Amino acid sequence: MAQFNLPPLDDSLYREGRVAFIRQETGIQDSEALKQHIIAVQKKAYAVKGFPCVRYFAFAWWVVVWERISELPAYREALKLGREREGAILLDIGCCCGADIRKVARDGWPVQNLIASDLYAGFWDVGHELFRSTPETFPVAFLPGDALDPNFLQPFAPLGAASQLTDSPPALASLTTLTPLRGRLSAIYVSSVFHLLSEAQQPKLAQSLAGLLSPLPGSLIFGCNLGEKVTGRVLLNQIQPMLRFCHSPESWIALWEGIFGKGTVKVEVELIKKREMSDDGVDYNWLVWSVTRL
């Protein structure tokens, strides 16, 4: 992934009205103390990797499309799986500091059935500092690794609807790669990841994630990423230009139906505009989507 040449961190981008979850998790009630805590952690996260989303505090809350994972349209169905399907496992891929998977845990998904992964292990450590937790107080399994590396996640075709897994799933805390989870995941959450990849890499990641998804009806992959009305390379951020390949709603649907097979999944996608993560006053388009097995 390319290194971004971004302006210095700017404390004015901090949004006091969006820290209720962090206040709840940390117990820090004083507004100024909480602000300074988050800004101090932001600097450490930015040192791990200077992504634009870190600069805009998206490691701590959703300033992109929704304020939390819980506001995504598919979240209610994901939580239903966690409540009703025995042993249901959720993966947060590209988890950054883990704010969203903490929300999932807070909403009742058993922590022993949650797993997070990111290319940069340092983000997870920063997350513990941000939320004042430890691996003992928040024992969600975390795996650092590159989902495009077959040694970490071997690509498989999605399991067919008639497939049955008869053996028990591996203990998440024992894993060193994601490959043993083939066909085991009831829900996969992936946001602000696909647009970081090239045109050739995006279908590879989609294919690999599809191979992890359970063949049971209702299993789903959901998230959001930058998109466009017309598929192609887009110049983002006029101040610090970056070229990114973005899908349209039509090509996004075609991508997933091509992987799973048309008629075997329901792909729901909406293209919306948001300006909140830009220095240049430009509205950026985001795909908000879910892929659900039928």
Stockholm file with secondary structure:
# STOCKHOLM 1.0

chainA/1-294         MAQFNLPPLDDSLYREGRVAFIRQETGIQDSEALKQHIIAVQKKAYAVKGFPCVRYFAFAWWVVVWERISELPAYREALKLGREREGAILLDIGCCCGADIRKVARDGWPVQNLIASDLYAGFWDVGHELFRSTPETFPVAFLPGDALDPNFLQPFAPLGAASQLTDSPPALASLTTLTPLRGRLSAIYVSSVFHLLSEAQQPKLAQSLAGLLSPLPGSLIFGCNLGEKVTGRVLLNQIQPMLRFCHSPESWIALWEGIFGKGTVKVEVELIKKREMSDDGVDYNWLVWSVTRL
#=GR chainA/1-294 SS CCCCCCCCCCGGGCCGGGCHHHHHHHCCCCHHHHHHHHHHHHHHHHHHCCCHHHHTTTTTSCCSSCSSGGGSTTHHHHHHHHHHSTTCCEEEETCTTCHHHHHHHHTTCCGGGEEEEESCHHHHHHHHHHHTCCTTTSCCEEEECCTTCTTTSCCCCCCCTTCCCCSCCCCGGGCSSSGGGTTTBSEEEECSCGGGSCTTHHHHHHHHHHHHBCSSTTCEEEEEEEBCSSCEEEEECSSSCEEEEEBCHHHHHHHHHHHHCTTSEEEEEEEEEECTTCSSCCCEEEEEEEEEEC
#=GC SS_cons         CCCCCCCCCCGGGCCGGGCHHHHHHHCCCCHHHHHHHHHHHHHHHHHHCCCHHHHTTTTTSCCSSCSSGGGSTTHHHHHHHHHHSTTCCEEEETCTTCHHHHHHHHTTCCGGGEEEEESCHHHHHHHHHHHTCCTTTSCCEEEECCTTCTTTSCCCCCCCTTCCCCSCCCCGGGCSSSGGGTTTBSEEEECSCGGGSCTTHHHHHHHHHHHHBCSSTTCEEEEEEEBCSSCEEEEECSSSCEEEEEBCHHHHHHHHHHHHCTTSEEEEEEEEEECTTCSSCCCEEEEEEEEEEC
//
